């Protein structure tokens, strides 16, 4: 699929573990993701939750913004999913 409409993905168990640690401790993280327009975005936010719906995982940021994990490239320099 194109960069604008990437294939849906799920977070690996190991990545879920370290993300849940961020959520539990309310630690701020640098999140690099691709906006639907194709632009790279960098935000510094607290991670609030991980949601799973119909085989698709989402990352909820502290501001309430919900990102499909296929759009998230890195969290604090760590790859969330393998492309």
mmCIF file of the N, C-alpha and C atoms, coordinates in Angstrom:
data_MODEL
# 
_entry.id   MODEL 
# 
loop_
_atom_site.group_PDB 
_atom_site.id 
_atom_site.type_symbol 
_atom_site.label_atom_id 
_atom_site.label_alt_id 
_atom_site.label_comp_id 
_atom_site.label_asym_id 
_atom_site.label_entity_id 
_atom_site.label_seq_id 
_atom_site.pdbx_PDB_ins_code 
_atom_site.Cartn_x 
_atom_site.Cartn_y 
_atom_site.Cartn_z 
_atom_site.occupancy 
_atom_site.B_iso_or_equiv 
_atom_site.pdbx_formal_charge 
_atom_site.auth_seq_id 
_atom_site.auth_comp_id 
_atom_site.auth_asym_id 
_atom_site.auth_atom_id 
_atom_site.pdbx_PDB_model_num 
ATOM 1   N N  . UNK A 1 1  ? 0.836   -1.175 0.000  1.00 0.00 ? 1  UNK A N  1 
ATOM 2   C CA . UNK A 1 1  ? 0.000   0.000  0.000  1.00 0.00 ? 1  UNK A CA 1 
ATOM 3   C C  . UNK A 1 1  ? 0.883   1.241  0.000  1.00 0.00 ? 1  UNK A C  1 
ATOM 4   N N  . UNK A 1 2  ? 0.293   2.360  -0.339 1.00 0.00 ? 2  UNK A N  1 
ATOM 5   C CA . UNK A 1 2  ? 1.047   3.603  -0.423 1.00 0.00 ? 2  UNK A CA 1 
ATOM 6   C C  . UNK A 1 2  ? 1.334   4.169  0.964  1.00 0.00 ? 2  UNK A C  1 
ATOM 7   N N  . UNK A 1 3  ? 2.200   5.168  0.994  1.00 0.00 ? 3  UNK A N  1 
ATOM 8   C CA . UNK A 1 3  ? 2.506   5.823  2.270  1.00 0.00 ? 3  UNK A CA 1 
ATOM 9   C C  . UNK A 1 3  ? 1.281   6.551  2.811  1.00 0.00 ? 3  UNK A C  1 
ATOM 10  N N  . UNK A 1 4  ? 0.381   6.964  1.920  1.00 0.00 ? 4  UNK A N  1 
ATOM 11  C CA . UNK A 1 4  ? -0.817  7.674  2.355  1.00 0.00 ? 4  UNK A CA 1 
ATOM 12  C C  . UNK A 1 4  ? -1.795  6.707  3.019  1.00 0.00 ? 4  UNK A C  1 
ATOM 13  N N  . UNK A 1 5  ? -1.900  5.491  2.494  1.00 0.00 ? 5  UNK A N  1 
ATOM 14  C CA . UNK A 1 5  ? -2.803  4.483  3.049  1.00 0.00 ? 5  UNK A CA 1 
ATOM 15  C C  . UNK A 1 5  ? -2.029  3.208  3.370  1.00 0.00 ? 5  UNK A C  1 
ATOM 16  N N  . UNK A 1 6  ? -1.192  3.241  4.407  1.00 0.00 ? 6  UNK A N  1 
ATOM 17  C CA . UNK A 1 6  ? -0.399  2.055  4.728  1.00 0.00 ? 6  UNK A CA 1 
ATOM 18  C C  . UNK A 1 6  ? -1.267  0.903  5.216  1.00 0.00 ? 6  UNK A C  1 
ATOM 19  N N  . UNK A 1 7  ? -0.722  -0.303 5.087  1.00 0.00 ? 7  UNK A N  1 
ATOM 20  C CA . UNK A 1 7  ? -1.414  -1.508 5.543  1.00 0.00 ? 7  UNK A CA 1 
ATOM 21  C C  . UNK A 1 7  ? -1.583  -1.477 7.060  1.00 0.00 ? 7  UNK A C  1 
ATOM 22  N N  . UNK A 1 8  ? -2.739  -1.922 7.532  1.00 0.00 ? 8  UNK A N  1 
ATOM 23  C CA . UNK A 1 8  ? -2.990  -1.981 8.978  1.00 0.00 ? 8  UNK A CA 1 
ATOM 24  C C  . UNK A 1 8  ? -2.011  -2.934 9.646  1.00 0.00 ? 8  UNK A C  1 
ATOM 25  N N  . UNK A 1 9  ? -1.602  -2.580 10.866 1.00 0.00 ? 9  UNK A N  1 
ATOM 26  C CA . UNK A 1 9  ? -0.642  -3.399 11.594 1.00 0.00 ? 9  UNK A CA 1 
ATOM 27  C C  . UNK A 1 9  ? -1.039  -3.522 13.053 1.00 0.00 ? 9  UNK A C  1 
ATOM 28  N N  . UNK A 1 10 ? -0.388  -4.469 13.718 1.00 0.00 ? 10 UNK A N  1 
ATOM 29  C CA . UNK A 1 10 ? -0.564  -4.630 15.159 1.00 0.00 ? 10 UNK A CA 1 
ATOM 30  C C  . UNK A 1 10 ? 0.798   -4.476 15.825 1.00 0.00 ? 10 UNK A C  1 
ATOM 31  N N  . UNK A 1 11 ? 0.779   -4.145 17.094 1.00 0.00 ? 11 UNK A N  1 
ATOM 32  C CA . UNK A 1 11 ? 2.008   -3.962 17.865 1.00 0.00 ? 11 UNK A CA 1 
ATOM 33  C C  . UNK A 1 11 ? 2.469   -5.314 18.386 1.00 0.00 ? 11 UNK A C  1 
ATOM 34  N N  . UNK A 1 12 ? 3.761   -5.599 18.259 1.00 0.00 ? 12 UNK A N  1 
ATOM 35  C CA . UNK A 1 12 ? 4.305   -6.854 18.775 1.00 0.00 ? 12 UNK A CA 1 
ATOM 36  C C  . UNK A 1 12 ? 4.177   -6.890 20.296 1.00 0.00 ? 12 UNK A C  1 
ATOM 37  N N  . UNK A 1 13 ? 4.214   -8.080 20.844 1.00 0.00 ? 13 UNK A N  1 
ATOM 38  C CA . UNK A 1 13 ? 4.113   -8.237 22.311 1.00 0.00 ? 13 UNK A CA 1 
ATOM 39  C C  . UNK A 1 13 ? 5.247   -7.516 23.023 1.00 0.00 ? 13 UNK A C  1 
ATOM 40  N N  . UNK A 1 14 ? 6.454   -7.598 22.478 1.00 0.00 ? 14 UNK A N  1 
ATOM 41  C CA . UNK A 1 14 ? 7.588   -6.939 23.136 1.00 0.00 ? 14 UNK A CA 1 
ATOM 42  C C  . UNK A 1 14 ? 7.431   -5.420 23.112 1.00 0.00 ? 14 UNK A C  1 
ATOM 43  N N  . UNK A 1 15 ? 6.956   -4.871 21.999 1.00 0.00 ? 15 UNK A N  1 
ATOM 44  C CA . UNK A 1 15 ? 6.736   -3.423 21.928 1.00 0.00 ? 15 UNK A CA 1 
ATOM 45  C C  . UNK A 1 15 ? 5.598   -3.014 22.857 1.00 0.00 ? 15 UNK A C  1 
ATOM 46  N N  . UNK A 1 16 ? 4.563   -3.848 22.961 1.00 0.00 ? 16 UNK A N  1 
ATOM 47  C CA . UNK A 1 16 ? 3.464   -3.535 23.879 1.00 0.00 ? 16 UNK A CA 1 
ATOM 48  C C  . UNK A 1 16 ? 3.974   -3.415 25.310 1.00 0.00 ? 16 UNK A C  1 
ATOM 49  N N  . UNK A 1 17 ? 4.925   -4.270 25.674 1.00 0.00 ? 17 UNK A N  1 
ATOM 50  C CA . UNK A 1 17 ? 5.471   -4.232 27.035 1.00 0.00 ? 17 UNK A CA 1 
ATOM 51  C C  . UNK A 1 17 ? 6.115   -2.888 27.342 1.00 0.00 ? 17 UNK A C  1 
ATOM 52  N N  . UNK A 1 18 ? 7.004   -2.412 26.442 1.00 0.00 ? 18 UNK A N  1 
ATOM 53  C CA . UNK A 1 18 ? 7.669   -1.147 26.749 1.00 0.00 ? 18 UNK A CA 1 
ATOM 54  C C  . UNK A 1 18 ? 6.731   0.044  26.590 1.00 0.00 ? 18 UNK A C  1 
ATOM 55  N N  . UNK A 1 19 ? 5.742   -0.041 25.706 1.00 0.00 ? 19 UNK A N  1 
ATOM 56  C CA . UNK A 1 19 ? 4.760   1.042  25.593 1.00 0.00 ? 19 UNK A CA 1 
ATOM 57  C C  . UNK A 1 19 ? 3.911   1.104  26.860 1.00 0.00 ? 19 UNK A C  1 
ATOM 58  N N  . UNK A 1 20 ? 3.510   -0.050 27.373 1.00 0.00 ? 20 UNK A N  1 
ATOM 59  C CA . UNK A 1 20 ? 2.704   -0.066 28.602 1.00 0.00 ? 20 UNK A CA 1 
ATOM 60  C C  . UNK A 1 20 ? 3.487   0.516  29.790 1.00 0.00 ? 20 UNK A C  1 
ATOM 61  N N  . UNK A 1 21 ? 4.802   0.376  29.779 1.00 0.00 ? 21 UNK A N  1 
ATOM 62  C CA . UNK A 1 21 ? 5.627   0.997  30.822 1.00 0.00 ? 21 UNK A CA 1 
ATOM 63  C C  . UNK A 1 21 ? 5.561   2.526  30.710 1.00 0.00 ? 21 UNK A C  1 
ATOM 64  N N  . UNK A 1 22 ? 5.602   3.044  29.479 1.00 0.00 ? 22 UNK A N  1 
ATOM 65  C CA . UNK A 1 22 ? 5.432   4.490  29.275 1.00 0.00 ? 22 UNK A CA 1 
ATOM 66  C C  . UNK A 1 22 ? 4.066   4.936  29.799 1.00 0.00 ? 22 UNK A C  1 
ATOM 67  N N  . UNK A 1 23 ? 3.026   4.161  29.486 1.00 0.00 ? 23 UNK A N  1 
ATOM 68  C CA . UNK A 1 23 ? 1.664   4.496  29.910 1.00 0.00 ? 23 UNK A CA 1 
ATOM 69  C C  . UNK A 1 23 ? 1.567   4.488  31.436 1.00 0.00 ? 23 UNK A C  1 
ATOM 70  N N  . UNK A 1 24 ? 2.108   3.443  32.051 1.00 0.00 ? 24 UNK A N  1 
ATOM 71  C CA . UNK A 1 24 ? 2.026   3.293  33.506 1.00 0.00 ? 24 UNK A CA 1 
ATOM 72  C C  . UNK A 1 24 ? 2.731   4.437  34.239 1.00 0.00 ? 24 UNK A C  1 
ATOM 73  N N  . UNK A 1 25 ? 3.894   4.836  33.732 1.00 0.00 ? 25 UNK A N  1 
ATOM 74  C CA . UNK A 1 25 ? 4.691   5.869  34.402 1.00 0.00 ? 25 UNK A CA 1 
ATOM 75  C C  . UNK A 1 25 ? 4.357   7.287  33.933 1.00 0.00 ? 25 UNK A C  1 
ATOM 76  N N  . UNK A 1 26 ? 3.490   7.396  32.930 1.00 0.00 ? 26 UNK A N  1 
ATOM 77  C CA . UNK A 1 26 ? 3.106   8.693  32.356 1.00 0.00 ? 26 UNK A CA 1 
ATOM 78  C C  . UNK A 1 26 ? 4.321   9.482  31.884 1.00 0.00 ? 26 UNK A C  1 
ATOM 79  N N  . UNK A 1 27 ? 5.296   8.754  31.357 1.00 0.00 ? 27 UNK A N  1 
ATOM 80  C CA . UNK A 1 27 ? 6.522   9.368  30.856 1.00 0.00 ? 27 UNK A CA 1 
ATOM 81  C C  . UNK A 1 27 ? 6.280   9.986  29.480 1.00 0.00 ? 27 UNK A C  1 
ATOM 82  N N  . UNK A 1 28 ? 6.765   11.189 29.268 1.00 0.00 ? 28 UNK A N  1 
ATOM 83  C CA . UNK A 1 28 ? 6.641   11.865 27.980 1.00 0.00 ? 28 UNK A CA 1 
ATOM 84  C C  . UNK A 1 28 ? 7.580   11.193 26.975 1.00 0.00 ? 28 UNK A C  1 
ATOM 85  N N  . UNK A 1 29 ? 7.108   11.059 25.736 1.00 0.00 ? 29 UNK A N  1 
ATOM 86  C CA . UNK A 1 29 ? 7.900   10.402 24.703 1.00 0.00 ? 29 UNK A CA 1 
ATOM 87  C C  . UNK A 1 29 ? 7.899   11.236 23.425 1.00 0.00 ? 29 UNK A C  1 
ATOM 88  N N  . UNK A 1 30 ? 8.966   11.096 22.656 1.00 0.00 ? 30 UNK A N  1 
ATOM 89  C CA . UNK A 1 30 ? 8.997   11.687 21.321 1.00 0.00 ? 30 UNK A CA 1 
ATOM 90  C C  . UNK A 1 30 ? 8.375   10.675 20.365 1.00 0.00 ? 30 UNK A C  1 
ATOM 91  N N  . UNK A 1 31 ? 7.292   11.060 19.717 1.00 0.00 ? 31 UNK A N  1 
ATOM 92  C CA . UNK A 1 31 ? 6.583   10.180 18.789 1.00 0.00 ? 31 UNK A CA 1 
ATOM 93  C C  . UNK A 1 31 ? 6.738   10.754 17.385 1.00 0.00 ? 31 UNK A C  1 
ATOM 94  N N  . UNK A 1 32 ? 7.283   9.945  16.479 1.00 0.00 ? 32 UNK A N  1 
ATOM 95  C CA . UNK A 1 32 ? 7.419   10.342 15.078 1.00 0.00 ? 32 UNK A CA 1 
ATOM 96  C C  . UNK A 1 32 ? 6.423   9.513  14.287 1.00 0.00 ? 32 UNK A C  1 
ATOM 97  N N  . UNK A 1 33 ? 5.549   10.201 13.567 1.00 0.00 ? 33 UNK A N  1 
ATOM 98  C CA . UNK A 1 33 ? 4.530   9.491  12.790 1.00 0.00 ? 33 UNK A CA 1 
ATOM 99  C C  . UNK A 1 33 ? 4.290   10.188 11.460 1.00 0.00 ? 33 UNK A C  1 
ATOM 100 N N  . UNK A 1 34 ? 3.652   9.464  10.550 1.00 0.00 ? 34 UNK A N  1 
ATOM 101 C CA . UNK A 1 34 ? 3.326   10.010 9.243  1.00 0.00 ? 34 UNK A CA 1 
ATOM 102 C C  . UNK A 1 34 ? 1.861   10.439 9.252  1.00 0.00 ? 34 UNK A C  1 
ATOM 103 N N  . UNK A 1 35 ? 1.639   11.723 9.018  1.00 0.00 ? 35 UNK A N  1 
ATOM 104 C CA . UNK A 1 35 ? 0.288   12.285 8.930  1.00 0.00 ? 35 UNK A CA 1 
ATOM 105 C C  . UNK A 1 35 ? -0.385  11.723 7.669  1.00 0.00 ? 35 UNK A C  1 
ATOM 106 N N  . UNK A 1 36 ? -1.715  11.596 7.654  1.00 0.00 ? 36 UNK A N  1 
ATOM 107 C CA . UNK A 1 36 ? -2.399  11.088 6.451  1.00 0.00 ? 36 UNK A CA 1 
ATOM 108 C C  . UNK A 1 36 ? -2.039  11.843 5.170  1.00 0.00 ? 36 UNK A C  1 
ATOM 109 N N  . UNK A 1 37 ? -1.614  13.102 5.282  1.00 0.00 ? 37 UNK A N  1 
ATOM 110 C CA . UNK A 1 37 ? -1.200  13.876 4.104  1.00 0.00 ? 37 UNK A CA 1 
ATOM 111 C C  . UNK A 1 37 ? 0.174   13.446 3.600  1.00 0.00 ? 37 UNK A C  1 
ATOM 112 N N  . UNK A 1 38 ? 0.880   12.616 4.380  1.00 0.00 ? 38 UNK A N  1 
ATOM 113 C CA . UNK A 1 38 ? 2.213   12.156 4.008  1.00 0.00 ? 38 UNK A CA 1 
ATOM 114 C C  . UNK A 1 38 ? 3.327   12.880 4.741  1.00 0.00 ? 38 UNK A C  1 
ATOM 115 N N  . UNK A 1 39 ? 3.011   13.970 5.414  1.00 0.00 ? 39 UNK A N  1 
ATOM 116 C CA . UNK A 1 39 ? 4.002   14.753 6.138  1.00 0.00 ? 39 UNK A CA 1 
ATOM 117 C C  . UNK A 1 39 ? 4.450   14.034 7.406  1.00 0.00 ? 39 UNK A C  1 
ATOM 118 N N  . UNK A 1 40 ? 5.752   14.105 7.683  1.00 0.00 ? 40 UNK A N  1 
ATOM 119 C CA . UNK A 1 40 ? 6.297   13.541 8.920  1.00 0.00 ? 40 UNK A CA 1 
ATOM 120 C C  . UNK A 1 40 ? 5.999   14.498 10.066 1.00 0.00 ? 40 UNK A C  1 
ATOM 121 N N  . UNK A 1 41 ? 5.521   13.954 11.175 1.00 0.00 ? 41 UNK A N  1 
ATOM 122 C CA . UNK A 1 41 ? 5.177   14.754 12.344 1.00 0.00 ? 41 UNK A CA 1 
ATOM 123 C C  . UNK A 1 41 ? 5.995   14.265 13.540 1.00 0.00 ? 41 UNK A C  1 
ATOM 124 N N  . UNK A 1 42 ? 6.443   15.198 14.361 1.00 0.00 ? 42 UNK A N  1 
ATOM 125 C CA . UNK A 1 42 ? 7.152   14.869 15.601 1.00 0.00 ? 42 UNK A CA 1 
ATOM 126 C C  . UNK A 1 42 ? 6.425   15.573 16.736 1.00 0.00 ? 42 UNK A C  1 
ATOM 127 N N  . UNK A 1 43 ? 5.997   14.795 17.723 1.00 0.00 ? 43 UNK A N  1 
ATOM 128 C CA . UNK A 1 43 ? 5.328   15.363 18.896 1.00 0.00 ? 43 UNK A CA 1 
ATOM 129 C C  . UNK A 1 43 ? 5.987   14.800 20.151 1.00 0.00 ? 43 UNK A C  1 
ATOM 130 N N  . UNK A 1 44 ? 5.898   15.538 21.218 1.00 0.00 ? 44 UNK A N  1 
ATOM 131 C CA . UNK A 1 44 ? 6.395   15.098 22.524 1.00 0.00 ? 44 UNK A CA 1 
ATOM 132 C C  . UNK A 1 44 ? 5.191   15.040 23.446 1.00 0.00 ? 44 UNK A C  1 
ATOM 133 N N  . UNK A 1 45 ? 4.737   13.829 23.719 1.00 0.00 ? 45 UNK A N  1 
ATOM 134 C CA . UNK A 1 45 ? 3.509   13.656 24.488 1.00 0.00 ? 45 UNK A CA 1 
ATOM 135 C C  . UNK A 1 45 ? 3.590   12.435 25.391 1.00 0.00 ? 45 UNK A C  1 
ATOM 136 N N  . UNK A 1 46 ? 2.688   12.409 26.363 1.00 0.00 ? 46 UNK A N  1 
ATOM 137 C CA . UNK A 1 46 ? 2.498   11.240 27.211 1.00 0.00 ? 46 UNK A CA 1 
ATOM 138 C C  . UNK A 1 46 ? 1.676   10.234 26.418 1.00 0.00 ? 46 UNK A C  1 
ATOM 139 N N  . UNK A 1 47 ? 2.033   8.953  26.513 1.00 0.00 ? 47 UNK A N  1 
ATOM 140 C CA . UNK A 1 47 ? 1.237   7.902  25.877 1.00 0.00 ? 47 UNK A CA 1 
ATOM 141 C C  . UNK A 1 47 ? 0.128   7.526  26.845 1.00 0.00 ? 47 UNK A C  1 
ATOM 142 N N  . UNK A 1 48 ? -1.098  7.489  26.348 1.00 0.00 ? 48 UNK A N  1 
ATOM 143 C CA . UNK A 1 48 ? -2.252  7.274  27.223 1.00 0.00 ? 48 UNK A CA 1 
ATOM 144 C C  . UNK A 1 48 ? -2.773  5.838  27.195 1.00 0.00 ? 48 UNK A C  1 
ATOM 145 N N  . UNK A 1 49 ? -2.804  5.199  26.009 1.00 0.00 ? 49 UNK A N  1 
ATOM 146 C CA . UNK A 1 49 ? -3.398  3.859  25.922 1.00 0.00 ? 49 UNK A CA 1 
ATOM 147 C C  . UNK A 1 49 ? -3.055  3.207  24.592 1.00 0.00 ? 49 UNK A C  1 
ATOM 148 N N  . UNK A 1 50 ? -3.264  1.886  24.547 1.00 0.00 ? 50 UNK A N  1 
ATOM 149 C CA . UNK A 1 50 ? -3.206  1.106  23.310 1.00 0.00 ? 50 UNK A CA 1 
ATOM 150 C C  . UNK A 1 50 ? -4.593  0.516  23.120 1.00 0.00 ? 50 UNK A C  1 
ATOM 151 N N  . UNK A 1 51 ? -5.153  0.703  21.934 1.00 0.00 ? 51 UNK A N  1 
ATOM 152 C CA . UNK A 1 51 ? -6.462  0.137  21.617 1.00 0.00 ? 51 UNK A CA 1 
ATOM 153 C C  . UNK A 1 51 ? -6.321  -0.869 20.487 1.00 0.00 ? 51 UNK A C  1 
ATOM 154 N N  . UNK A 1 52 ? -7.129  -1.915 20.517 1.00 0.00 ? 52 UNK A N  1 
ATOM 155 C CA . UNK A 1 52 ? -7.166  -2.902 19.434 1.00 0.00 ? 52 UNK A CA 1 
ATOM 156 C C  . UNK A 1 52 ? -8.606  -3.046 18.980 1.00 0.00 ? 52 UNK A C  1 
ATOM 157 N N  . UNK A 1 53 ? -8.819  -2.894 17.674 1.00 0.00 ? 53 UNK A N  1 
ATOM 158 C CA . UNK A 1 53 ? -10.147 -3.048 17.096 1.00 0.00 ? 53 UNK A CA 1 
ATOM 159 C C  . UNK A 1 53 ? -10.024 -3.771 15.762 1.00 0.00 ? 53 UNK A C  1 
ATOM 160 N N  . UNK A 1 54 ? -10.704 -4.888 15.638 1.00 0.00 ? 54 UNK A N  1 
ATOM 161 C CA . UNK A 1 54 ? -10.773 -5.632 14.371 1.00 0.00 ? 54 UNK A CA 1 
ATOM 162 C C  . UNK A 1 54 ? -9.393  -5.884 13.763 1.00 0.00 ? 54 UNK A C  1 
ATOM 163 N N  . UNK A 1 55 ? -8.457  -6.339 14.597 1.00 0.00 ? 55 UNK A N  1 
ATOM 164 C CA . UNK A 1 55 ? -7.119  -6.663 14.104 1.00 0.00 ? 55 UNK A CA 1 
ATOM 165 C C  . UNK A 1 55 ? -6.259  -5.459 13.779 1.00 0.00 ? 55 UNK A C  1 
ATOM 166 N N  . UNK A 1 56 ? -6.594  -4.315 14.301 1.00 0.00 ? 56 UNK A N  1 
ATOM 167 C CA . UNK A 1 56 ? -5.858  -3.084 14.037 1.00 0.00 ? 56 UNK A CA 1 
ATOM 168 C C  . UNK A 1 56 ? -5.562  -2.424 15.380 1.00 0.00 ? 56 UNK A C  1 
ATOM 169 N N  . UNK A 1 57 ? -4.297  -2.064 15.614 1.00 0.00 ? 57 UNK A N  1 
ATOM 170 C CA . UNK A 1 57 ? -3.912  -1.423 16.871 1.00 0.00 ? 57 UNK A CA 1 
ATOM 171 C C  . UNK A 1 57 ? -3.780  0.084  16.689 1.00 0.00 ? 57 UNK A C  1 
ATOM 172 N N  . UNK A 1 58 ? -4.108  0.798  17.750 1.00 0.00 ? 58 UNK A N  1 
ATOM 173 C CA . UNK A 1 58 ? -4.050  2.255  17.772 1.00 0.00 ? 58 UNK A CA 1 
ATOM 174 C C  . UNK A 1 58 ? -3.326  2.702  19.026 1.00 0.00 ? 58 UNK A C  1 
ATOM 175 N N  . UNK A 1 59 ? -2.597  3.794  18.920 1.00 0.00 ? 59 UNK A N  1 
ATOM 176 C CA . UNK A 1 59 ? -1.915  4.405  20.052 1.00 0.00 ? 59 UNK A CA 1 
ATOM 177 C C  . UNK A 1 59 ? -2.656  5.693  20.390 1.00 0.00 ? 59 UNK A C  1 
ATOM 178 N N  . UNK A 1 60 ? -3.056  5.831  21.649 1.00 0.00 ? 60 UNK A N  1 
ATOM 179 C CA . UNK A 1 60 ? -3.763  7.031  22.100 1.00 0.00 ? 60 UNK A CA 1 
ATOM 180 C C  . UNK A 1 60 ? -2.768  7.916  22.848 1.00 0.00 ? 60 UNK A C  1 
ATOM 181 N N  . UNK A 1 61 ? -2.629  9.148  22.378 1.00 0.00 ? 61 UNK A N  1 
ATOM 182 C CA . UNK A 1 61 ? -1.725  10.093 23.015 1.00 0.00 ? 61 UNK A CA 1 
ATOM 183 C C  . UNK A 1 61 ? -2.448  10.832 24.135 1.00 0.00 ? 61 UNK A C  1 
ATOM 184 N N  . UNK A 1 62 ? -1.696  11.463 24.999 1.00 0.00 ? 62 UNK A N  1 
ATOM 185 C CA . UNK A 1 62 ? -2.264  12.164 26.140 1.00 0.00 ? 62 UNK A CA 1 
ATOM 186 C C  . UNK A 1 62 ? -3.244  13.257 25.770 1.00 0.00 ? 62 UNK A C  1 
ATOM 187 N N  . UNK A 1 63 ? -3.096  13.838 24.589 1.00 0.00 ? 63 UNK A N  1 
ATOM 188 C CA . UNK A 1 63 ? -4.007  14.890 24.135 1.00 0.00 ? 63 UNK A CA 1 
ATOM 189 C C  . UNK A 1 63 ? -5.316  14.323 23.603 1.00 0.00 ? 63 UNK A C  1 
ATOM 190 N N  . UNK A 1 64 ? -5.390  12.984 23.504 1.00 0.00 ? 64 UNK A N  1 
ATOM 191 C CA . UNK A 1 64 ? -6.587  12.345 22.962 1.00 0.00 ? 64 UNK A CA 1 
ATOM 192 C C  . UNK A 1 64 ? -6.460  11.964 21.501 1.00 0.00 ? 64 UNK A C  1 
ATOM 193 N N  . UNK A 1 65 ? -5.392  12.391 20.844 1.00 0.00 ? 65 UNK A N  1 
ATOM 194 C CA . UNK A 1 65 ? -5.175  12.030 19.437 1.00 0.00 ? 65 UNK A CA 1 
ATOM 195 C C  . UNK A 1 65 ? -4.964  10.525 19.347 1.00 0.00 ? 65 UNK A C  1 
ATOM 196 N N  . UNK A 1 66 ? -5.632  9.887  18.375 1.00 0.00 ? 66 UNK A N  1 
ATOM 197 C CA . UNK A 1 66 ? -5.537  8.443  18.176 1.00 0.00 ? 66 UNK A CA 1 
ATOM 198 C C  . UNK A 1 66 ? -4.818  8.197  16.854 1.00 0.00 ? 66 UNK A C  1 
ATOM 199 N N  . UNK A 1 67 ? -3.725  7.410  16.913 1.00 0.00 ? 67 UNK A N  1 
ATOM 200 C CA . UNK A 1 67 ? -2.929  7.104  15.728 1.00 0.00 ? 67 UNK A CA 1 
ATOM 201 C C  . UNK A 1 67 ? -2.980  5.615  15.438 1.00 0.00 ? 67 UNK A C  1 
ATOM 202 N N  . UNK A 1 68 ? -3.265  5.241  14.203 1.00 0.00 ? 68 UNK A N  1 
ATOM 203 C CA . UNK A 1 68 ? -3.090  3.853  13.791 1.00 0.00 ? 68 UNK A CA 1 
ATOM 204 C C  . UNK A 1 68 ? -1.604  3.539  13.856 1.00 0.00 ? 68 UNK A C  1 
ATOM 205 N N  . UNK A 1 69 ? -1.240  2.390  14.395 1.00 0.00 ? 69 UNK A N  1 
ATOM 206 C CA . UNK A 1 69 ? 0.191   2.106  14.606 1.00 0.00 ? 69 UNK A CA 1 
ATOM 207 C C  . UNK A 1 69 ? 0.972   2.024  13.306 1.00 0.00 ? 69 UNK A C  1 
ATOM 208 N N  . UNK A 1 70 ? 0.296   1.776  12.182 1.00 0.00 ? 70 UNK A N  1 
ATOM 209 C CA . UNK A 1 70 ? 1.008   1.744  10.909 1.00 0.00 ? 70 UNK A CA 1 
ATOM 210 C C  . UNK A 1 70 ? 1.558   3.121  10.545 1.00 0.00 ? 70 UNK A C  1 
ATOM 211 N N  . UNK A 1 71 ? 1.045   4.165  11.162 1.00 0.00 ? 71 UNK A N  1 
ATOM 212 C CA . UNK A 1 71 ? 1.520   5.529  10.912 1.00 0.00 ? 71 UNK A CA 1 
ATOM 213 C C  . UNK A 1 71 ? 2.663   5.924  11.856 1.00 0.00 ? 71 UNK A C  1 
ATOM 214 N N  . UNK A 1 72 ? 2.803   5.213  12.977 1.00 0.00 ? 72 UNK A N  1 
ATOM 215 C CA . UNK A 1 72 ? 3.832   5.547  13.967 1.00 0.00 ? 72 UNK A CA 1 
ATOM 216 C C  . UNK A 1 72 ? 5.146   4.905  13.539 1.00 0.00 ? 72 UNK A C  1 
ATOM 217 N N  . UNK A 1 73 ? 6.148   5.730  13.318 1.00 0.00 ? 73 UNK A N  1 
ATOM 218 C CA . UNK A 1 73 ? 7.449   5.231  12.876 1.00 0.00 ? 73 UNK A CA 1 
ATOM 219 C C  . UNK A 1 73 ? 8.358   4.921  14.056 1.00 0.00 ? 73 UNK A C  1 
ATOM 220 N N  . UNK A 1 74 ? 8.411   5.842  15.024 1.00 0.00 ? 74 UNK A N  1 
ATOM 221 C CA . UNK A 1 74 ? 9.300   5.648  16.171 1.00 0.00 ? 74 UNK A CA 1 
ATOM 222 C C  . UNK A 1 74 ? 8.734   6.297  17.421 1.00 0.00 ? 74 UNK A C  1 
ATOM 223 N N  . UNK A 1 75 ? 9.090   5.705  18.551 1.00 0.00 ? 75 UNK A N  1 
ATOM 224 C CA . UNK A 1 75 ? 8.809   6.294  19.858 1.00 0.00 ? 75 UNK A CA 1 
ATOM 225 C C  . UNK A 1 75 ? 10.140  6.330  20.602 1.00 0.00 ? 75 UNK A C  1 
ATOM 226 N N  . UNK A 1 76 ? 10.604  7.530  20.906 1.00 0.00 ? 76 UNK A N  1 
ATOM 227 C CA . UNK A 1 76 ? 11.909  7.714  21.561 1.00 0.00 ? 76 UNK A CA 1 
ATOM 228 C C  . UNK A 1 76 ? 13.017  6.927  20.857 1.00 0.00 ? 76 UNK A C  1 
ATOM 229 N N  . UNK A 1 77 ? 13.028  6.973  19.536 1.00 0.00 ? 77 UNK A N  1 
ATOM 230 C CA . UNK A 1 77 ? 14.079  6.336  18.747 1.00 0.00 ? 77 UNK A CA 1 
ATOM 231 C C  . UNK A 1 77 ? 13.917  4.845  18.538 1.00 0.00 ? 77 UNK A C  1 
ATOM 232 N N  . UNK A 1 78 ? 12.850  4.260  19.048 1.00 0.00 ? 78 UNK A N  1 
ATOM 233 C CA . UNK A 1 78 ? 12.611  2.820  18.889 1.00 0.00 ? 78 UNK A CA 1 
ATOM 234 C C  . UNK A 1 78 ? 11.505  2.604  17.866 1.00 0.00 ? 78 UNK A C  1 
ATOM 235 N N  . UNK A 1 79 ? 11.736  1.682  16.937 1.00 0.00 ? 79 UNK A N  1 
ATOM 236 C CA . UNK A 1 79 ? 10.721  1.366  15.937 1.00 0.00 ? 79 UNK A CA 1 
ATOM 237 C C  . UNK A 1 79 ? 9.554   0.652  16.595 1.00 0.00 ? 79 UNK A C  1 
ATOM 238 N N  . UNK A 1 80 ? 8.354   1.088  16.256 1.00 0.00 ? 80 UNK A N  1 
ATOM 239 C CA . UNK A 1 80 ? 7.161   0.469  16.819 1.00 0.00 ? 80 UNK A CA 1 
ATOM 240 C C  . UNK A 1 80 ? 6.801   -0.791 16.046 1.00 0.00 ? 80 UNK A C  1 
ATOM 241 N N  . UNK A 1 81 ? 6.836   -0.707 14.730 1.00 0.00 ? 81 UNK A N  1 
ATOM 242 C CA . UNK A 1 81 ? 6.528   -1.864 13.884 1.00 0.00 ? 81 UNK A CA 1 
ATOM 243 C C  . UNK A 1 81 ? 7.597   -1.952 12.810 1.00 0.00 ? 81 UNK A C  1 
ATOM 244 N N  . UNK A 1 82 ? 7.784   -3.115 12.283 1.00 0.00 ? 82 UNK A N  1 
ATOM 245 C CA . UNK A 1 82 ? 8.720   -3.303 11.174 1.00 0.00 ? 82 UNK A CA 1 
ATOM 246 C C  . UNK A 1 82 ? 7.959   -3.109 9.877  1.00 0.00 ? 82 UNK A C  1 
ATOM 247 N N  . UNK A 1 83 ? 8.516   -2.278 8.995  1.00 0.00 ? 83 UNK A N  1 
ATOM 248 C CA . UNK A 1 83 ? 7.848   -2.003 7.711  1.00 0.00 ? 83 UNK A CA 1 
ATOM 249 C C  . UNK A 1 83 ? 8.105   -3.112 6.724  1.00 0.00 ? 83 UNK A C  1 
# 
